[in-house]
Amino acid sequence: MATRSLVRQLSLLAISAVLAGASWAAAQKKIEPPANAPAAVEWNAGKGTLSLRYHGTVILDAVVAAQDKDGKKIRTGIKMEPTETTDEKVEQPWTKRVNHPSEVVRKVEQRLKFVPAKPQEGVTLVLQGTVTGSEEAFPAETLSEAQERFPYVRNSVGLSRNLRNNAVYDRRWDWVLIGPPDGHTRIEPKPQEKGPIAFAWESRGASIELVFRPRFYQKHKNLKYYQPWTYKVWKGSVTGFCSWWAYKAGFNQKTLDEIVNVFSAKNLPDFGYRYVQFDNCYQTGGGSPVGFLRWNGKFPGGPGYVVKKIRSVGMEAGIWVYCVFKRGDPVVKEMVEKHPEWFVHKPDGQIFTNRGWYALDTTDKDALARLVRPTYRGLKKQGFTYVKIDGAGDMVDWGYRKCPEYLKKIDSSPGEALRKFYEAAREELGSDVYLLSCWGVLPEVIGVVDSCRLATDGFRAASFQGFNSWEGVVWRNDPDHCDILPVGRKEQSVMKTFAVKDAPLDTIIRPSVISMAGGVLLLSDKAEVYKEDRNLEGAKRSSPVLFTVPGQLYDFTPRDPRWFFRNHARAGGGESRWWFSEIDRPFDHWSVLARFNWRQKKLEWKRSDAPEKEIKFADLGLSDDREYLVFEFWSQKFLGKSKGSFTAPAQDTNNGLQVFAIREARPHPWVISTTRHISQGGVSLLDVKWDSGGKVLSGKSSVVIGDPYVMTVHLPEGFRLQGARVSGETVKTQNLTRTAAVRIIPSATKTVNWKIKFAK
């Protein structure tokens, strides 16, 4: 009787899903995809004019000229040597998984080489023009000797101006235009408010070669389902708490209350922590909609209480589900008996089962309508705005790929079968719900999900660097969770910061690397960890996570990237010590360089691995003919004004992370750091202006209640701080040798206006 009741509820849920309005897929606008073909070229050798047109738009309008050794323009013939190649070959998919079918990948590459018609000593060719891309275009670098000179992981918040850039990638239409690397190409974004983005482009050399690759990520990186013209990347900060690593299946209503209460007491939502995600602790079934929508006794208040409680502190509710169907679920058992055609079969006609569960035939619309759609329609109705679908790797590796004959019979493949499951879930959730795929790096769900978990259970920083070219382009990268105090580790090292003297080192390093990478930051420790302020400094200074796009169109990894794919990013060691991010704002553009002293053995640090180091600005991609101001965040130390290079202090066992803000020196006072976030202004600074007549620096800042907010201002020679006002707050100021500090303790989480008066 109980089973019949559950099945009846399931039927009603399926009917409500069918009667719903326009689906997510139906709402997608039909867009003409770009051709997998070379750009149309117009070259006038007499005038030296060049035009490239692709997908109905002029993407390059340029002039090629010759200069003598003194930089004077000379008249000489220039010829273009075009080459087009189409590489059609059968490639194994990058996952290298068993029974995964090989496919023909057609890579198109177009090369345009410009050389003097008659070789002349001392002649330099100069190509100058404008590259125009969509609103999603950005400059970046391709792999070259620059990465050997200074290897780092690089991204950008906004448009990059880095001198290592030699390419423009247009995410919207998936094309890339590449110029000569290693300083032979300069790319500068042109001012614009919205719409297509234009870049000033200049390439120099005895000869110049441009490379155009259409369908760059889809074909050249072999990501079959990547069609960026059909979807946008989730740009919000995905930060919060995940129950799994901290509590496993022991998470309940009492522990929920403890987590929510401590997050509220410590003002973590004000610091940007947005979600509380339940993981494998609440369900009553094994895959059926009723099993996910009817909660167990651990949560007497059910989903209604849970969602309300989380929202009461300004956060949003997230939920975990999985995509396999267990034999022990009464509804699943009933469906197997009544509708065996809904499930994958073995060659002998028997229903396939493995590891105690069944694999759904996702080509059957009735199966999706009864066993998939009701779950996600119900979760959205309950108020969940974050959904994590687990078991994707199980479904593919231990389900679909074990039944190649059946999939061939229904004209499907492991990837297509999984994708249809996720598509049904997405259609019911809509585009406004954050959707995470888990486990395994599965390109089969690109364009359907907002994020993918890169690693297996457990925090692994190296998973970010193995997919740094995917972040903000393909999807958002998720490392699974971030436990800031790893259970069972006898942590000996602590770090002195400007706020606390003895912060455990992991609590600083772990959230910081996620923030630098632009990834997903979900804390996962027991509530008592967050009750101690000394444990929270890293978490506070790393959230929210700013949306980034890659500065490199390649992935940083000490191994062949396929190693990560075959092992699902099970990375152990070889982490990049240097992470670099540019922050682009209308009022300023600066760089943030982080130096991590990674653990070399399980419980040891090596002092000798992080000595004092000279950092050349040119190696970072900054100009070597300008002066820069360098400020270290955690020690709040000004390292001076430098030209050519600066010296990064040595690190020891109690100094595992340095974060340097690098700003171009100005002749007047300017903000060089703030204490709110490791971006040193990327989160808190909303506007900064200098009034030369009144000698007043003014602006707006976003601050958090009770969190001391300090702005450090550089004082050029002859200037001193005279006074400061911050709207509605008590201000303390201090003049130092080359800097001044303005400090407030905010009375509320808000935006404040400030003015700082200087004398000279």
Order of alpha helices (4+ residues) and beta strands (2+ residues): alpha-beta-beta-beta-beta-beta-beta-beta-beta-alpha-beta-beta-beta-beta-beta-beta-beta-alpha-alpha-beta-alpha-alpha-beta-beta-alpha-beta-beta-alpha-alpha-beta-alpha-alpha-alpha-beta-beta-alpha-beta-beta-beta-alpha-beta-alpha-alpha-beta-alpha-beta-beta-beta-alpha-beta-beta-beta-beta-beta-beta-beta-beta-beta-beta-beta-beta
